[in-house]
Amino acid sequence: MVEIMALLMFVGAEQKLIEMTYMPSVKKCIEKKRISTRNSNALYICSKVKAELDEDMKIIRIERNQ
């Protein structure tokens, strides 16, 4: 597990986590969040998370905070 910046997408009344995308920096995450928010009704959050990544820098899973 490594600590990374991720763009998280939540949908539905219960705000269920649907998508997790690795972002190389806070700046890039905020840019993508702004674009995504304009084009969707989902909730987007930039957050530092502990995640397991594959060789293509795709998030396999994230660690939940207790």
C-alpha positions as CSV (number, residue, x, y, z in Angstrom):
1,M,0.0,0.0,0.0
2,V,1.3,3.5,-0.9
3,E,-0.2,6.9,-0.2
4,I,-1.4,8.6,-3.4
5,M,-3.8,11.3,-4.6
6,A,-7.0,9.9,-6.0
7,L,-10.1,11.2,-7.6
8,L,-13.1,9.4,-6.0
9,M,-16.5,9.3,-7.6
10,F,-19.6,8.7,-5.5
11,V,-23.2,8.2,-6.8
12,G,-26.7,7.6,-5.5
13,A,-28.6,8.7,-2.5
14,E,-26.3,6.7,-0.2
15,Q,-23.2,8.2,-2.0
16,K,-21.7,4.8,-2.9
17,L,-18.0,4.8,-4.1
18,I,-18.1,3.7,-7.7
19,E,-14.8,4.8,-9.2
20,M,-11.2,5.5,-8.0
21,T,-8.7,7.1,-10.3
22,Y,-5.0,7.7,-9.6
23,M,-3.9,11.3,-9.9
24,P,-0.2,12.3,-10.1
25,S,-0.7,15.6,-8.2
26,V,-3.3,17.7,-6.3
27,K,-3.4,20.2,-9.1
28,K,-4.2,17.6,-11.7
29,C,-6.9,16.1,-9.4
30,I,-8.6,19.4,-8.9
31,E,-8.5,20.1,-12.7
32,K,-10.1,16.7,-13.4
33,K,-12.7,17.2,-10.6
34,R,-13.8,20.5,-12.1
35,I,-14.3,19.0,-15.5
36,S,-16.1,15.9,-14.2
37,T,-18.4,17.9,-11.9
38,R,-19.5,20.0,-14.9
39,N,-20.4,16.9,-16.9
40,S,-22.0,14.7,-14.3
41,N,-24.4,14.6,-11.3
42,A,-22.0,12.5,-9.3
43,L,-20.0,13.7,-6.3
44,Y,-16.3,13.9,-6.9
45,I,-13.7,14.2,-4.1
46,C,-9.9,14.6,-4.3
47,S,-8.3,12.7,-1.4
48,K,-5.1,11.2,-0.2
49,V,-5.6,7.5,0.2
50,K,-3.6,4.4,0.9
51,A,-4.0,2.3,-2.2
52,E,-2.7,-0.8,-3.9
53,L,-1.7,-0.1,-7.5
54,D,-1.0,-2.3,-10.5
55,E,1.9,-1.8,-13.0
56,D,-0.3,0.6,-15.0
57,M,-0.9,2.9,-12.0
58,K,-4.5,1.8,-11.8
59,I,-6.0,1.5,-8.3
60,I,-6.8,-2.1,-7.3
61,R,-8.1,-1.3,-3.9
62,I,-7.9,1.4,-1.2
63,E,-7.6,1.0,2.5
64,R,-10.6,2.2,4.6
65,N,-10.0,4.6,7.5
66,Q,-11.5,3.1,10.7
